[in-house]
């Protein structure tokens, strides 16, 4: 029987972890986490890391294995997962990958362009430029160094612009020269399953989850990380809004409102990304029996 990677994806708050653990229990397989926010050991509550019970029911990989001070990327994730899979397939011809980080999922499923790592000093240079002069300075620098990528990149996303600039700076070549967009072949089958809910249902669950995070101590966790707020890992929903509250630039009530709003917007962006992928089979999270039957048929080829 061929090796199979079951990819379970979906927007934030949809309920991926419960389904992933249930499927892993049925097939006795291990789970690769593909939620880039859960990679960092200092961030637990705000990233909805699986509970101790869930972690005990199925072995997880790539959970809390980095420090917020560490540099990591989709290309490194691709390499690490591809190197790990033969060991996991030696134990079970089915492995589960679950999460919502679309770029990281694509890196494993389709391959990531071979882009070199960057000296953190170069990255810090452009982060400092952004803090001093704003996003317009980044845009102008990219327009000069790589006009082709400038015409395609989301000019409102400073992180994407900085990523392009640091590659241009460190290699002396345009970032666009590294973007071949050639799908890599894999020696295992990939079965992609998406979880989604009606918009109102999903948004209500997101709001409830934020309230639960706050009840579990999200504010205390964010305060413990406040001195590191400049790090890229912490430029994420749930933390950056509370940092603004700690800075007294917004009220506590406004911070909570923004966490919920920005979480909903993030879910919407995730679904927009996946809407173009016709290889994903979509289910409601309550359709566990249908999901398991679909996996069985895909594996059996029936």
N, C-alpha and C positions, 0 to 999 in steps of 0.2 A: 504494500500500500504506500502511495507517495506521501511525503511529508506535507503537512498542511499548516499554514499560519492563518488562524481565525482572527480577523481584525474587527474589533467591536468599537465603533466610534459614535459620536453624537455630541450635541451641544452641552455646555456646562449645566449641571443640575438635572439632567434628564433621567439619571438612574443607571449609569453604565456599570458601576462597581458591583451592585447586587447581581445583575445578570451575568457579569463576567465570572464572579465567584460561583454562581450556580452552574454555569456551563463547565467551569474548571473542575467542579466536584463530580459532575457526571462523567467526564472523560479522563479524570485523574491527571490533568495537564497543569502546567505552570503558566503564570501570567507575566507578560512584559508590560509594565506601565508606560503609557505614552502620553502622560500629562506633564509637560515640561515644568510646571510650577511645583509638582510634587517631587521633583528631583532634589530639592534643597532641604537639608535636615533641620534648618532653623524655622522652616515654615510648615506648620501642620494644620492649624485650625483654619486659616484663611485659604488653604489650598484643598481642603476636604480630603486629606490623606485617608486611605482606608482604615477602618477601625481595627483594633487588636483582634477582634473576633473574625473579621473578614480576612486579615492577614494570616490568621492561624488556620483558616479553612482552605487556603490555596497559597502556594508559595509565589511571592511577587518579586520581580526584579526591577531595578531602576526607581526604587522608592527611597527618598532621603539618602542618596549616595553621594551628594555633593554639598559643599558649603556655598553660601550665597556669594562668597568671595571668589569662587572658581569660575573660570570661563568654560562654557559648553556651547555646542551648536548642533543644528540638525545634521550636519555632515558627520560630526563625531558620533552622534547617536546612531546614524546609519551604520558606521563602521563597527561600533560596539555591539549592536544588535546582530548584524550579519556574522560577526565573529562568535557570538554566544549561541546562535541558533543550532549549529551542529551538535553542541553538547546537550541541548534540550531535546532535540530530535532523536538523539541516541537513547533517551529514556522514554520518549513518547512521540509518536509521529504526528501529534497534534499539539500546537502551542497557541496560546491566546495572547493577543496584543490588544490592550484596551486603553482608551483615552480620548482626549479631545484636541490635542495639539496637531492641527492639520498638516503643518509643514513637516513635522517630525514623522507623522504617519506616511506622508508621501515619500519622504526620504527612504524609508524602509521598503515601501511597496514599489516605488518607481525608480528610486535612485536619486542621488543628489549630485549636482555638478561638483567636480573635483576642485574645490576652492581652497586655497591655502589658509592655514591658521594665521592669525594676526597678532603682532606684538601688542600686549595690553596698553603699552605707552602710547601707541598710535591711536587706539580706540579712545583712551582718556583725553587725547588732544582734541578730538572732534566732539566728545561729550562736553568738554570745557567750552569749546566754541559755541555749542548750542546754548549752554547756560548763560554765556556772556552776551551773545548777539542774537539768539533766537534761531528759528528754523530757516529764515530767509538766507542767512549766511551759508548754511549748509546747502541749500538749493543752488545758490550761485556757484559754490565750489564744485558741486557735482556737474553743473551745466558746462563748466570749463573742462573738467577731467574726463567726463563720460557723457557727452550729449545724447548718445543713443539710449543709455539707461535712463537719463533724465526725462526723456520723452515718454517713458513707460512706467516709471516708478510712481507709487502713491506719494505725491508731494506733501501730503499732510502727515505722513508717518515718518517722524524724525529718525526712528530706529532703523528703518529700511534705508534711509538716505545715508546714515552714519555707516551702516554695513557696507554700502557701495564705496563710500569715500575711503574707508580704512583699507579695503582691498586695492583700490587705485593707488593709494599712498604707499602701501607696503610692497607692492609688486611692480609698480611703474607701468602697469597695463590697465586699460579700462575694465571695470567690473563686468561689463557686457561681454567681454572676450571669453569669460569663463562660463557663460550661461549657454550651454549647448542644448539643454532640454531633451536629451536623448534618454529614452527609457532603458534601464538596465535589465538584463535578463536575470531571473532568480531560479535556483534549482529546487524550489518548493512551490506548492500551490498557495495562492492567496484567496481567501474567501472573505469578502468585505460585507459587514453587516452594520447598518446604521440604525440608531435609536432616535426617535423623535416623538413629540407630543403636539397636540393642537397648541397654538401660540399662547392663548390665555392660560391654559393648564400649565405649560412650561414656565411662563412668567410668574404665575402664582407660586409655583414650587421654588423658583429662584428666590423670590422674596422671603419665603418661609425659611429657606436654607440660610440666607443672610442673618435672619433673626436667630436661628439656631447657633450659628457661628459666634454671634455676639454673646449669647447666653453661655457658650462654652469658654469664653475668654479671649475673643479676637482682639479686643482693645488692649488687653494686657500683653498679648503676643506682639502686637504692632509696636507698643511702647518699648519692648525689649529690643526691637530692631531699628528703632528710630535713628540711632547714630549712624546706621548703614544705609539710610534712605537714598543716598546717591548711587547705590549699586543698581545695575540693570535688573538683577533678579527681583528687586523690590519695587520696580516700576510696574506694578501690577494691581489689578482691581482688588479692593479690600484693604490694601495697605496704603496706597498713595492717597486715598481719600482721608484715611485716619491721620496720616502724616500732616495733611493740610489742616485738620482739626487741631492737632498738637501745636502747629505753628500759629494757631488762632486766626487763620485766614478764612475759615468757615466754622459754622456751629456744629455741634455734635449731631443734631437732627439733620442738618444739610449733608454731613458726611455719610450718614446712613442712607439717606435718600439717593445720594450719588453712587454708593456702592451697589444698591439695587438697580438703579438705572443703567450703570455701566456694565453690570453683569448681564442684564437683558440685552444690551447692545452687542456685547461680546458673543452671546449665543446667536444673535442674528447674523453676525459676520461669519461665524463658523458655518452656519447653514448655507450662506451665500457661497462659501468656498466649495462645499460638497455638492451643491446643486449641479455643478458641471460634470460630476463623476457619475457616469451611467452604470458603472460596475457595482455600485452599492445597492444592496437589497435592504429596504427600509421596513422597520417594524415599530409598533408601540411597545414600550418596556413591559407592559402587562401581558404581552403575547409570548411569554417565555416558551410555552409548548410549541408554538409555531416556529420560533427561532431555532429550537433544538431539532425539530423535524427538518427544517431547511438545511441545517448543518449536516445532518445525517444523509440527506439526499445528495448534497454536494460532495461529501466524502465518498459515498458509494457510487457516485456517478449516475444515479437514477433520476 
